Amino acid sequence: MPVGEKVVLRVRMSQADAHYGGNLVDGARILALFGDAATELLVRHDGDEGLLRAYESVEFLSQTRAGDFLEVEGELLGTGATSRAMRFEARRVISARPDLSDSAAEVVHRPVVVCRARGTCVVPRQKQRLARPEAD
């Protein structure tokens, strides 16, 4: 998987994800989804799950509620000997509409960015199983 490759996950936030009044989803749940995207990127790049070392930045930009569908994108930005720089973005693509009925929802025609982050993952050399050309 070369630098610039992306993975996309789509997930519905359930009632079990609601942590606050108004059925708001805890931001930590979105960060866990970023971790899932990072894991897939690392497995595709290195053949190993690796470890998330740090987030350099995290921005929560909009609320997420139970019933919302999120599209979570992860992108490999750069690689070092063991480090992997990544970018993450979560977008609401379907909104729950409890104001209309308990099962109403609607497609968001312009997805709403709910969270962005950048982070670094690490895959120890001895766990890197996939051969790839040397980095520039």
N, C-alpha and C positions, 0 to 999 in steps of 0.2 A: 504494500500500500504506500504509494508515494505521498510526499507532502502535498497538501491541498485536497486530499481525498476526504470525503465526508460520510457520515452515517446519519440516518434519521430514524428516530423511534416515534411512534404514535401511541399515546396512552390516555385512557380516560381516568380522570380523578374520581375516586369513589367516595362514598360517605365515610369510609374508614380513613380516608386521607384528610377529612375535615378535622381541624384541630381547634379552631376558634369559632366564636359566635358568627352567625351569618353564613355558616358552612364554608368559611375560609380555609384554604389549604395552607399548611405550614410551609414556609420557604425551604426548610430543610428537605422536604419531600422533592422539591424541584432539584435541589443539589444532588440528591440521591439518583435522580434520573440522569443528571450530567455524569455522575459516576458510572452509570450503566453505559452511556455513550462512550465514555473514555475507555471502559473495559473492552467494548467491541473494537474500537480503534486500535488498541494495543494488541488484542488477539490477532487482528488482521495484519498488523504491521510486524509484530514480533513472535507471534505464537505463544504469548503468555499474557496473563491478566495484568501484570505489573501492579504498581501502587500509585495512588494519587498522592503527590508530595505536598502540593499547596495550591490554593487559589490566589492568583495575584490580584484579581478584582472580581467582585460580584455586585451586580446591580439588580435590585428588584424594582420593576417598572410598572407593574399592574397586578391587581388582585387575581387570584385563582380560586375558584369555588368547586366544591363537589359537583360532579356532572359535566364539568368542562373537559374537553379533549385538548391535549397539548401535543404539539409536534416539537420534538427535541432534536436539535441538530448539534453534532460534534464534528469538528474539523481539525485535522492534524496540520499544525502551522510550521513546525520545524522539529528537527531531531539532532541530538548530540550523541555522544558515545552511549549514554544510558538514559538521558532525559528526552522527554517528548513534550513539546509545547502544543497546547490545544486551546481552541475557542469553542464556546458553547452558547446556544441560544434556545430558549423555549418560547413558543408562540401558541396562543390560544387560537384554535381553528374551528371549534364548535363551542358555543356557550350554552350552559344550562339556563333555562328560563322559568324558574319556579314562580315568578310573578304571574305567569300565564296559566300554568298547571304543574302538578308534581312531576310530570314526565316530559314537559315541553323543552325543546332545545332548538337551536338554529345554527346554521353554518355561518361563520364569520367571513364575509367576502374579502376583507382585508385583514389577514391574521394580525393579532395584537401581540407584540413582544412583551412577555411577562417577566423575563429574566435573561440577563446576559452575564457571562463569566469568562475568564481566562485562567488557565491553570497549567501546572506542570506535573507530569507523571514520570515515574522512573521504572525502568526494566533493567535489573542487573544483567551484566554481560553474560553470565553463565546461564541465564534463563532465556536469552534471545535465541530462538530456534530457527528463524526464517532467514535464509541468505538473501542479501540485497546488495545492490551496488554501493560502493563507498560514498559517504556524504560529500558534498562539494566543499 
